[in-house]
Amino acid sequence: MDNLSEALKKLKLASADSATDSVESCLDCLLKALAHNNANASEKVQEMGVLSLLPTLLAPQSSCTPKVANIIAEVAKNEFMRSPCVEAGLIPPLVQLLHSKDQEVLLQTGRALGNICYDSHEGRSAVDQAGGAQIVAGHIKSLSQNTDPDNGKLLTVFCGMLMNYSNENDSLQAQLINMGVIPTLVKLLGLHSDNTALTEMCLIAFGNLAELESSKEQFASTNIAEELVRLFQKQAEHEKKEMIFEVLAPLAENDVIKLQLVEAGLVECLLDVVTHTVNGDRDEDVAQLKTASDLMVLLLLGDESMQKLFDAGKGSVFERVLSWVPSHNHQLQLAGALAIANFARNDGNCIQMVESGIVQKLLELLDRHVEEGNVTVQHAALSALRNLAIPVVNKAKMLSAGVSDTVLKFLPSEMPPVQFKLLGTLRMLIDTQADAADQLGTNSKLVERLVEWCEAKDHAGVMGESNRLLSALIRHSKSKDVVKTVIQGAGVKHLVVMAMSEHMIMQNEALVALGLIAGLDLVGAEKDFVGAGLVQVLHKLLSDERTAPEIKYNSMILICAVMGSEPLHKEVQGLAFIDVVSKLRSHENKTVSHQASLTEQRLTAQS
């Protein structure tokens, strides 16, 4: 350390006299000290004010320049030295050195700038102002065709510098994207795939840039999919595969790239990973299995990529994924069920899948998860069943396969995601199916649970679906017994509240169900209608100019339906409904104006 202090004193004197030989020996001494104990030597440099001497030593023609740049690169490995490097004015002369033709000068300058930028806002800002990133991006572009090993080292340093410059900084990443860095890096990956260090640097850069939405279009215009799949096929090590996975996941969120990845053969790679890791118990096997199966499901979110893999229900990939459902591995069960849910995104696929017997596999899977089951698997399997139940031709088949019985086993679940999908599945199943709606609507346990969930204010989705199912049971069964069960279960008030929903479809469903209740058991529902303020709600809906025509129409139908009840009739008279209804006779919608005339006659006759 004493030798270092001496050397630094000499350096100060020598640099003032421009004595090149003594400057060189001082720099050598400093480099040795940094190699021995970087942090201590850097502190000494800071203490003795040596940084401020270095800009003058960074002359493009000087033989000392590579060593000075190397020293800066070494001291900037310490976080506490990065801001002082910027304050000492080192960035402008370093950026000027990027115009040098000397390979060693470029290498050490790239290292110095990269290290100063690492996790340093000041460093990045200074390099940005000096225009350093543009020059480095230009070098990478012009050097990318050259596969000389020394050139590979320089490219690695330059890619690392750009990565440190833009890491976790959206505006600087956007700047690089606008410079056209992505196509250049993709070319690099193809030409230098044997250079491990450079390949890793490209992958990390892709991982950073791919998070930005604006990058996806540029990536899609390159052959990134082919390059990544080719690179993946060459990898044997878990860490390398993980690095590629980390780039694939954000890229695969883009539908165009999804299809490119499928066409490049990524799916076969993923299936291969699953085969090799499914029975492994090492942490890396578990991690790879999860990543590969998750990515597989992500690829199926694109309509074109999904349809290509479905291949009219005969695709080998489709068949392999189906075989995951009966697996004993939870991760594969989950991915298999999610994949079915994703394949079940159009009627044609759904009809074909139900015919092929998929429903039975899903029911068996759910049965395995009733007691102490895996919530994510339950949720995924219910999602798949819900989607499969959408086409009308599938409903009766699925009901006779016992889907509603299996789904009802999850009524005790306290997990909102499971509750939500359970409700959606039952609602899809009973749509237009009167017998099933009758059977479920007279199930007092189900109705009690629905009424309970109609009050789940913390979970708007569950609350909304419960209301919708309650209404659907009445609308599709048109059964007096179902109406009676709903009245006894205290469900009527929730349908009145639902009539004021912000969603028009829910308002309509509620009004139609309330109309059926009034028509089938007005006496039984009278007390609940009064208690829930039904007449006041209808007055509000008819008075509000923003109310949709079909809501106004159904509100007037309901007014007529409740006139047979004395207390409700009194409430109607008390709120001067005739005034509101007579105004609607001139409504622009003919159905509304016609119903207004009929309602007015009814109100006048009974007043």
VOGU-3710 file (C-alpha; in Angstrom, 3 decimals, decimal comma):
1> mdnlsealkk> 0,000/0,000/0,000  2,978/2,298/0,694  4,356/1,444/-2,746  0,940/2,324/-4,193  0,902/5,703/-2,405  4,371/6,405/-3,790  3,289/5,361/-7,271  0,209/7,577/-7,126  2,299/10,572/-5,988  4,727/9,920/-8,842
11> lklasadsat> 1,795/9,575/-11,237  0,544/13,022/-10,236  3,977/14,548/-10,879  4,672/12,581/-14,045  1,301/13,350/-15,601  1,895/17,052/-14,945  5,276/16,788/-16,766  3,907/14,428/-19,454  6,784/12,020/-18,714  5,433/8,944/-20,515
21> dsvescldcl> 7,887/6,334/-19,186  7,356/7,141/-15,518  3,596/7,398/-16,087  3,648/3,859/-17,577  5,496/2,377/-14,579  3,113/4,106/-12,148  0,125/2,721/-14,073  1,638/-0,787/-13,953  2,050/-0,479/-10,198  -1,567/0,680/-9,847
31> lkalahnnan> -2,863/-2,229/-11,976  -0,924/-4,692/-9,780  -2,405/-3,140/-6,640  -5,926/-3,340/-8,106  -5,376/-6,997/-9,002  -4,191/-7,685/-5,435  -6,971/-5,811/-3,556  -9,280/-3,865/-5,802  -11,424/-2,164/-3,116  -8,467/-0,894/-1,041
41> asekvqemgv> -6,529/0,304/-4,068  -9,642/2,068/-5,428  -10,154/3,862/-2,118  -6,566/5,070/-2,254  -7,102/6,339/-5,827  -10,145/8,242/-4,615  -8,406/9,648/-1,527  -5,440/10,970/-3,465  -7,559/12,623/-6,159  -6,044/10,569/-8,970
51> lsllptllap> -9,298/10,233/-10,956  -9,170/13,881/-12,003  -5,728/13,254/-13,650  -7,016/10,452/-15,851  -8,977/12,437/-18,501  -5,744/14,023/-19,731  -4,096/10,566/-19,881  -6,868/9,245/-22,174  -5,342/10,821/-25,286  -6,211/8,749/-28,390
61> qssctpkvan> -2,550/8,586/-29,605  -0,940/7,867/-26,204  0,588/4,435/-25,543  -0,721/4,711/-21,943  -4,373/4,932/-23,029  -5,289/1,176/-22,893  -3,798/0,916/-19,381  -5,645/4,019/-18,171  -8,926/2,679/-19,572  -8,176/-0,694/-17,923
71> iiaevaknef> -7,601/1,058/-14,566  -10,925/2,893/-14,903  -12,641/-0,427/-15,739  -11,112/-2,008/-12,621  -11,940/0,798/-10,171  -15,518/1,022/-11,563  -16,125/-2,541/-10,414  -16,750/-0,904/-7,024  -20,113/0,752/-6,591  -18,622/3,631/-4,567
81> mrspcveagl> -16,319/4,570/-7,463  -18,893/4,924/-10,267  -20,249/8,381/-9,416  -16,714/9,765/-8,743  -15,675/8,461/-12,208  -18,526/10,467/-13,740  -17,742/13,539/-11,607  -14,069/13,375/-12,657  -15,195/13,891/-16,253  -14,067/10,492/-17,503
91> ipplvqllhs> -17,089/9,728/-19,706  -16,537/12,224/-22,610  -12,883/11,204/-23,249  -13,809/7,492/-22,940  -16,626/7,927/-25,482  -14,160/9,711/-27,809  -11,889/6,644/-27,588  -14,689/4,548/-29,095  -13,630/6,066/-32,449  -10,198/4,430/-32,085
101> kdqevllqtg> -9,071/1,699/-34,503  -6,944/-0,002/-31,821  -8,567/-3,258/-30,656  -7,077/-3,089/-27,125  -8,179/0,541/-26,648  -11,722/-0,374/-27,753  -11,790/-3,422/-25,475  -10,680/-1,564/-22,330  -12,882/1,460/-23,140  -15,911/-0,802/-23,569
111> ralgnicyds> -15,148/-2,430/-20,207  -14,707/0,949/-18,489  -17,980/2,369/-19,817  -19,855/-0,870/-19,095  -18,656/-0,980/-15,486  -19,407/2,704/-14,854  -22,962/2,155/-16,179  -23,594/-0,903/-14,008  -26,488/-0,049/-11,667  -25,520/3,638/-11,842
121> hegrsavdqa> -28,024/6,268/-12,919  -25,260/8,928/-13,137  -23,098/6,665/-15,295  -25,891/5,844/-17,726  -26,981/9,444/-17,942  -23,433/10,641/-18,749  -22,943/7,954/-21,436  -26,349/8,847/-22,889  -25,439/12,554/-23,075  -22,079/11,761/-24,696
131> ggaqivaghi> -23,768/9,546/-27,324  -21,786/6,450/-26,316  -24,541/3,890/-26,934  -24,969/4,891/-30,610  -21,239/4,434/-31,301  -21,131/1,037/-29,560  -24,268/-0,117/-31,406  -22,565/0,915/-34,666  -19,434/-1,102/-33,779  -21,511/-4,187/-32,990
141> kslsqntdpd> -23,271/-3,874/-36,349  -20,039/-3,554/-38,348  -18,186/-6,241/-36,368  -21,026/-8,775/-36,334  -19,963/-10,498/-39,600  -16,395/-11,070/-38,385  -15,999/-14,436/-36,595  -12,353/-13,913/-35,549  -11,938/-15,009/-31,832  -10,420/-11,628/-30,758
151> ngklltvfcg> -13,344/-9,913/-32,393  -15,693/-12,168/-30,400  -14,165/-10,872/-27,170  -14,731/-7,253/-28,226  -18,319/-7,987/-29,265  -18,962/-9,608/-25,870  -17,656/-6,518/-24,058  -19,700/-4,156/-26,237  -22,891/-6,204/-25,781  -22,226/-6,240/-22,025
161> mlmnysnend> -21,757/-2,482/-22,062  -25,140/-1,919/-23,778  -26,763/-4,331/-21,359  -25,405/-2,485/-18,293  -26,360/0,811/-19,928  -30,018/-0,119/-20,406  -30,766/-2,735/-17,739  -34,149/-2,108/-16,028  -34,380/1,325/-17,676  -37,346/1,464/-20,047
171> slqaqlinmg> -36,413/4,708/-21,790  -32,815/3,592/-22,504  -34,043/0,184/-23,668  -36,493/1,951/-25,993  -33,579/4,049/-27,258  -31,617/0,877/-28,147  -34,674/-0,614/-29,859  -35,044/2,567/-31,947  -31,365/2,280/-32,920  -32,149/-1,136/-34,410
181> viptlvkllg> -30,051/-3,121/-31,935  -32,421/-6,119/-31,949  -31,866/-7,329/-35,566  -28,105/-6,904/-35,067  -28,085/-8,997/-31,878  -30,222/-11,703/-33,509  -27,673/-11,901/-36,371  -24,872/-12,123/-33,791  -26,592/-15,039/-32,114  -26,758/-16,913/-35,424
191> lhsdntalte> -23,192/-16,208/-36,539  -21,470/-16,641/-33,167  -23,489/-19,456/-31,583  -20,229/-21,280/-30,694  -18,988/-18,337/-28,622  -20,487/-19,129/-25,207  -19,729/-15,774/-23,552  -21,158/-13,773/-26,452  -24,215/-16,020/-26,732  -24,960/-15,556/-23,020
201> mcliafgnla> -24,561/-11,802/-23,335  -27,023/-11,746/-26,274  -29,522/-13,834/-24,307  -29,368/-11,519/-21,289  -29,825/-8,520/-23,595  -32,827/-10,213/-25,269  -34,304/-10,997/-21,854  -34,099/-7,308/-20,901  -35,402/-5,927/-24,187  -38,172/-8,507/-24,620
211> elesskeqfa> -39,954/-7,163/-21,537  -40,710/-3,995/-23,506  -43,868/-4,202/-25,606  -42,328/-2,057/-28,364  -39,594/-4,666/-28,889  -41,955/-7,470/-29,887  -42,607/-6,095/-33,373  -38,877/-5,861/-34,091  -38,243/-9,350/-32,739  -41,098/-10,690/-34,890
221> stniaeelvr> -39,427/-9,292/-38,029  -36,216/-11,299/-37,356  -35,561/-15,039/-37,287  -35,214/-15,004/-33,478  -37,555/-18,010/-33,148  -35,360/-20,240/-35,315  -32,147/-19,058/-33,642  -33,436/-19,635/-30,109  -34,846/-23,075/-30,948  -31,574/-24,062/-32,670
231> lfqkqaehek> -29,602/-22,850/-29,652  -31,965/-24,660/-27,251  -31,495/-27,952/-29,108  -27,713/-27,686/-28,630  -27,875/-27,157/-24,857  -27,315/-29,917/-22,341  -26,896/-27,817/-19,170  -29,879/-26,781/-17,063  -28,569/-23,199/-16,552  -28,210/-22,591/-20,299
241> kemifevlap> -31,705/-23,906/-20,993  -33,072/-21,669/-18,224  -31,407/-18,632/-19,833  -33,141/-19,401/-23,136  -36,444/-20,026/-21,344  -36,170/-16,563/-19,764  -36,076/-15,018/-23,241  -38,744/-17,302/-24,703  -41,380/-16,534/-22,045  -41,740/-12,761/-22,698
251> laendviklq> -41,359/-13,234/-26,465  -44,065/-15,918/-26,547  -46,590/-13,381/-25,243  -46,696/-12,018/-28,807  -49,077/-13,936/-31,105  -46,908/-13,578/-34,237  -43,853/-14,890/-32,364  -45,938/-17,719/-30,841  -46,642/-19,018/-34,336  -42,989/-18,550/-35,377
261> lveaglvecl> -41,852/-20,565/-32,338  -44,333/-23,348/-33,117  -43,156/-23,438/-36,742  -39,508/-23,436/-35,638  -40,086/-26,629/-33,615  -40,093/-25,277/-30,056  -43,016/-27,504/-29,062  -41,046/-30,671/-29,828  -38,193/-29,332/-27,654  -40,631/-28,650/-24,798
271> ldvvthtvng> -42,209/-32,097/-25,025  -38,699/-33,553/-24,942  -37,906/-31,589/-21,753  -41,135/-32,883/-20,170  -40,278/-36,497/-21,053  -36,801/-36,202/-19,529  -37,809/-34,392/-16,345  -41,242/-35,773/-15,407  -39,856/-38,516/-13,173  -36,873/-36,536/-11,903
281> drdedvaqlk> -36,745/-35,386/-8,307  -33,845/-32,918/-8,554  -34,789/-29,260/-8,111  -33,623/-28,463/-11,637  -35,860/-31,209/-13,088  -38,878/-29,797/-11,249  -38,002/-26,258/-12,409  -37,514/-27,288/-16,053  -40,725/-29,313/-16,093  -42,671/-26,317/-14,797
291> tasdlmvlll> -41,075/-23,864/-17,216  -41,515/-26,138/-20,247  -45,152/-27,002/-19,521  -46,020/-23,357/-18,679  -44,468/-22,227/-21,953  -46,421/-24,895/-23,806  -49,670/-23,503/-22,365  -48,578/-19,954/-23,280  -48,055/-20,980/-26,941  -51,652/-22,224/-26,996
301> lgdesmqklf> -52,994/-18,771/-26,108  -52,451/-17,635/-29,711  -55,359/-18,531/-32,005  -53,192/-19,503/-34,980  -50,562/-21,368/-32,970  -53,294/-23,190/-31,012  -55,181/-24,222/-34,153  -51,974/-25,431/-35,803  -51,188/-27,659/-32,809  -54,797/-28,861/-32,524
311> dagkgsvfer> -54,585/-30,006/-36,153  -58,267/-30,997/-36,331  -57,936/-33,001/-33,115  -55,368/-35,318/-34,694  -52,229/-33,359/-33,860  -49,528/-35,422/-32,125  -48,871/-32,461/-29,822  -52,557/-32,284/-28,900  -52,554/-35,997/-28,082  -49,359/-35,738/-26,004
321> vlswvpshnh> -50,756/-32,855/-23,989  -53,960/-34,802/-23,311  -51,878/-37,620/-21,859  -50,690/-35,186/-19,160  -54,163/-35,005/-17,556  -54,113/-38,529/-16,011  -50,455/-38,065/-14,961  -49,486/-38,325/-11,270  -47,515/-35,106/-11,513  -49,502/-32,025/-10,373
331> qlqlagalai> -47,605/-29,681/-12,677  -48,459/-31,813/-15,710  -52,081/-32,242/-14,621  -52,302/-28,455/-14,359  -50,674/-27,835/-17,734  -52,828/-30,525/-19,374  -56,061/-29,010/-18,041  -54,989/-25,461/-18,991  -54,048/-26,693/-22,464  -57,518/-28,231/-22,916
341> anfarndgnc> -59,068/-24,921/-21,785  -56,944/-23,143/-24,413  -57,796/-25,638/-27,179  -61,470/-25,182/-26,235  -61,652/-21,638/-27,578  -63,934/-22,269/-30,549  -67,049/-24,371/-31,022  -65,509/-26,730/-33,575  -62,665/-27,742/-31,258  -65,019/-28,048/-28,254
351> iqmvesgivq> -67,449/-30,335/-30,088  -64,618/-32,539/-31,339  -63,011/-32,774/-27,894  -66,247/-33,731/-26,137  -66,805/-36,453/-28,751  -63,277/-37,761/-28,128  -64,016/-38,421/-24,433  -61,970/-35,654/-22,832  -64,717/-34,834/-20,347  -64,267/-38,175/-18,582
361> kllelldrhv> -60,533/-37,502/-18,117  -61,260/-34,102/-16,589  -63,896/-35,534/-14,238  -61,471/-38,225/-13,075  -58,860/-35,516/-12,496  -61,294/-33,435/-10,444  -62,314/-36,481/-8,406  -58,662/-36,920/-7,440  -58,601/-33,349/-6,138  -61,827/-33,112/-4,111
371> eegnvtvqha> -60,332/-33,777/-0,681  -57,347/-31,573/0,173  -56,962/-30,970/-3,542  -54,596/-28,758/-5,460  -56,470/-25,468/-5,986  -54,676/-24,567/-9,244  -55,538/-27,966/-10,742  -59,180/-27,628/-9,622  -59,348/-24,152/-11,172  -57,775/-25,295/-14,462
381> alsalrnlai> -59,991/-28,386/-14,835  -63,131/-26,356/-14,113  -61,987/-23,730/-16,681  -61,648/-26,470/-19,287  -65,124/-27,852/-18,502  -66,661/-24,379/-18,622  -65,203/-23,722/-22,090  -66,244/-27,155/-23,366  -69,824/-26,509/-22,183  -70,292/-23,415/-24,363
391> pvvnkakmls> -71,532/-25,101/-27,619  -75,218/-26,047/-27,277  -74,658/-29,583/-28,639  -72,156/-30,327/-25,835  -74,401/-29,411/-22,896  -76,666/-32,477/-22,805  -73,703/-34,811/-23,421  -71,737/-33,270/-20,570  -74,735/-33,339/-18,228  -75,340/-37,018/-18,930
401> agvsdtvlkf> -71,611/-37,662/-18,310  -72,203/-36,391/-14,751  -70,344/-33,074/-14,993  -72,763/-31,182/-12,713  -72,508/-33,870/-10,006  -68,701/-33,679/-10,005  -68,705/-29,880/-10,042  -71,087/-29,757/-7,065  -68,515/-31,663/-4,997  -66,557/-28,386/-4,887
411> lpsemppvqf> -69,408/-26,343/-3,354  -67,713/-26,371/0,081  -64,547/-24,768/-1,432  -63,446/-21,556/0,260  -61,188/-20,581/-2,656  -62,669/-17,703/-4,731  -60,946/-18,773/-8,004  -62,491/-22,257/-7,671  -65,868/-20,818/-6,652  -65,804/-18,504/-9,680
421> kllgtlrmli> -65,088/-21,280/-12,200  -67,553/-23,659/-10,532  -70,331/-21,076/-10,939  -69,386/-20,335/-14,541  -69,335/-24,037/-15,439  -72,813/-24,666/-13,974  -74,176/-21,553/-15,681  -72,867/-22,686/-19,068  -74,215/-26,216/-18,562  -77,816/-25,221/-17,787
431> dtqadaadql> -78,118/-22,620/-20,549  -81,202/-23,794/-22,556  -81,279/-27,062/-20,535  -84,625/-26,914/-18,651  -84,352/-30,297/-16,884  -80,855/-29,608/-15,579  -81,878/-26,097/-14,451  -84,871/-27,620/-12,662  -82,754/-30,266/-10,967  -80,066/-27,809/-9,813
441> gtnsklverl> -82,567/-25,060/-8,980  -84,394/-27,300/-6,508  -81,109/-28,275/-4,828  -81,508/-26,224/-1,638  -77,829/-26,681/-0,653  -76,728/-25,136/-3,945  -79,218/-22,273/-3,664  -78,130/-21,553/-0,053  -74,486/-21,409/-1,157  -75,366/-19,106/-4,059
451> vewceakdha> -77,206/-16,733/-1,736  -74,179/-16,740/0,573  -71,835/-15,940/-2,351  -74,184/-13,191/-3,583  -72,918/-11,278/-0,535  -69,197/-11,919/-1,223  -68,398/-8,228/-1,565  -64,638/-8,890/-1,405  -64,851/-11,023/-4,541  -66,820/-9,169/-7,221
461> gvmgesnrll> -66,374/-12,005/-9,718  -67,855/-14,640/-7,401  -70,663/-12,279/-6,390  -71,548/-11,524/-10,019  -71,451/-15,177/-11,114  -73,617/-16,256/-8,149  -76,275/-13,719/-9,075  -76,133/-14,779/-12,709  -76,468/-18,476/-11,865  -79,375/-17,777/-9,498
471> salirhsksk> -81,137/-15,918/-12,298  -80,231/-18,606/-14,882  -81,754/-21,400/-12,755  -85,098/-19,555/-12,853  -84,907/-18,397/-16,477  -84,000/-21,776/-17,965  -86,230/-23,944/-15,752  -89,288/-21,640/-15,724  -90,259/-23,894/-12,812  -92,483/-23,027/-9,854
481> dvvktviqga> -90,460/-25,406/-7,655  -87,221/-23,610/-8,492  -88,862/-20,229/-7,757  -90,087/-21,619/-4,432  -86,568/-22,864/-3,548  -85,074/-19,439/-4,370  -87,733/-17,633/-2,285  -87,155/-19,996/0,662  -83,401/-19,561/0,308  -83,762/-15,736/0,557
491> gvkhlvvmam> -82,465/-15,218/-2,970  -85,088/-12,762/-4,256  -83,510/-9,628/-2,715  -80,220/-10,372/-4,530  -81,984/-10,467/-7,891  -83,576/-7,075/-7,117  -80,104/-5,648/-6,358  -78,790/-7,285/-9,557  -81,420/-5,338/-11,564  -79,400/-2,199/-10,700
501> sehmimqnea> -76,085/-3,693/-11,890  -73,773/-1,530/-14,007  -73,714/-4,371/-16,583  -76,752/-4,309/-18,853  -76,668/-8,067/-19,489  -76,943/-8,706/-15,736  -79,766/-6,173/-15,358  -81,701/-7,934/-18,091  -81,129/-11,406/-16,646  -82,333/-10,179/-13,250
511> lvalgliagl> -85,502/-8,542/-14,631  -86,469/-11,631/-16,647  -85,979/-13,859/-13,581  -87,970/-11,451/-11,379  -90,735/-11,455/-14,001  -90,863/-15,263/-13,831  -90,971/-15,172/-10,009  -93,867/-12,698/-10,162  -95,655/-14,831/-12,732  -95,128/-18,184/-10,986
521> dlvgaekdfv> -95,424/-17,316/-7,278  -96,309/-13,666/-6,652  -97,882/-14,443/-3,284  -94,778/-16,253/-2,068  -92,431/-13,501/-3,274  -94,584/-10,497/-2,281  -92,905/-9,899/1,095  -89,380/-10,113/-0,411  -90,336/-7,773/-3,277  -91,578/-5,181/-0,791
531> gaglvqvlhk> -88,589/-5,651/1,537  -86,067/-5,290/-1,311  -87,756/-2,158/-2,693  -88,512/-3,681/-6,107  -91,069/-1,018/-7,095  -88,646/1,795/-6,232  -85,918/0,088/-8,325  -88,272/-0,194/-11,315  -89,276/3,473/-10,959  -85,600/4,444/-11,002
541> llsdertape> -84,880/2,337/-14,107  -87,851/3,779/-16,006  -87,111/7,387/-14,982  -83,425/7,306/-15,912  -82,842/8,453/-19,510  -79,624/6,411/-19,661  -81,455/3,100/-19,113  -81,213/0,854/-22,201  -84,455/0,195/-24,166  -84,591/-3,528/-23,333
551> ikynsmilic> -84,221/-2,745/-19,620  -87,107/-0,246/-19,837  -89,181/-2,836/-21,712  -88,576/-5,600/-19,148  -89,175/-3,164/-16,255  -92,651/-2,351/-17,640  -93,435/-6,065/-18,112  -92,480/-6,581/-14,457  -94,645/-3,641/-13,278  -97,652/-5,272/-14,947
561> avmgseplhk> -96,742/-8,629/-13,379  -96,691/-7,291/-9,787  -100,016/-5,377/-10,054  -101,830/-8,465/-8,776  -100,325/-7,910/-5,323  -102,130/-5,388/-3,145  -99,123/-3,952/-1,257  -97,071/-3,718/-4,467  -100,019/-2,180/-6,330  -100,245/0,494/-3,611
571> evqglafidv> -96,540/1,263/-3,976  -96,945/1,616/-7,750  -99,807/4,085/-7,260  -97,846/5,985/-4,608  -94,922/6,618/-7,007  -97,035/8,050/-9,857  -95,806/5,479/-12,400  -98,383/6,671/-14,946  -96,438/9,923/-15,477  -93,169/8,056/-16,135
581> vsklrshenk> -94,796/5,440/-18,385  -96,839/7,925/-20,442  -93,600/9,769/-21,354  -92,225/6,495/-22,723  -95,088/6,259/-25,233  -93,082/8,629/-27,444  -89,814/6,638/-27,004  -87,829/6,233/-30,234  -87,724/2,455/-29,743  -91,009/1,009/-31,064
591> tvshqaslte> -91,023/-1,992/-28,708  -90,630/0,336/-25,712  -93,301/2,797/-26,895  -95,755/-0,036/-27,614  -95,166/-1,616/-24,180  -95,581/1,842/-22,581  -99,084/2,135/-24,110  -100,043/-1,326/-22,820  -98,598/-0,608/-19,362  -100,380/2,750/-19,170
601> qrltaqs> -103,715/1,053/-19,992  -103,049/-1,533/-17,275  -102,166/1,114/-14,699  -105,196/3,261/-15,596  -107,557/0,276/-15,430  -106,297/-0,705/-11,989  -105,926/2,744/-10,429
//
